[in-house]
Amino acid sequence: MNKIFGFFKECGVELRKVEWPSRDDVVSSVKVVIVSTVIIAVVLGALDLLFTTGMRIVF
């Protein structure tokens, strides 16, 4: 049991050393992820439409 308690105590010590991002940094990162996801989804959707149309014309 001492090893388990020691492990969690060390985890707590390490987590206090972490420099957590500010709220503005997190919001900015989330915006980048959402915009990137939407752009990639639009590009993949357009490619899918293009290939589907191409296959229908060929076959």
C-alpha positions in Angstrom: 0.0 0.0 0.0 2.9 2.4 0.7 4.0 2.1 -2.9 0.6 3.1 -4.2 0.3 6.1 -1.9 3.9 7.1 -2.8 3.0 6.9 -6.4 0.0 9.2 -6.1 2.0 11.6 -3.9 4.7 11.8 -6.6 2.1 12.4 -9.2 0.8 15.3 -7.3 4.2 16.8 -6.9 4.9 16.5 -10.6 1.5 18.0 -11.5 2.3 21.1 -9.4 5.4 21.6 -11.6 3.4 21.7 -14.8 2.9 25.1 -16.4 -0.7 25.0 -17.4 -1.9 27.0 -20.5 -3.9 30.1 -20.0 -7.6 30.2 -20.9 -6.8 32.4 -24.0 -4.2 29.8 -25.2 -6.8 27.0 -24.8 -9.5 29.0 -26.6 -7.1 29.9 -29.4 -6.0 26.3 -29.8 -9.6 25.1 -29.9 -10.4 27.6 -32.7 -7.5 26.4 -34.7 -8.6 22.7 -34.3 -12.2 23.5 -35.3 -11.2 25.5 -38.3 -8.7 22.9 -39.5 -11.3 20.2 -39.0 -13.9 22.0 -41.1 -11.5 22.8 -43.9 -10.3 19.2 -44.1 -13.9 17.9 -44.0 -14.8 20.2 -46.9 -11.8 19.2 -49.0 -12.5 15.5 -48.3 -16.2 15.9 -49.1 -15.3 17.7 -52.4 -12.9 14.9 -53.3 -15.5 12.3 -52.5 -18.0 14.0 -54.7 -15.5 14.4 -57.5 -14.5 10.7 -57.4 -18.1 9.5 -57.1 -19.2 11.6 -60.1 -16.2 10.3 -62.0 -17.0 6.7 -61.2 -20.6 7.2 -62.3 -19.5 8.7 -65.6 -17.0 5.8 -66.3 -19.3 3.0 -65.2 
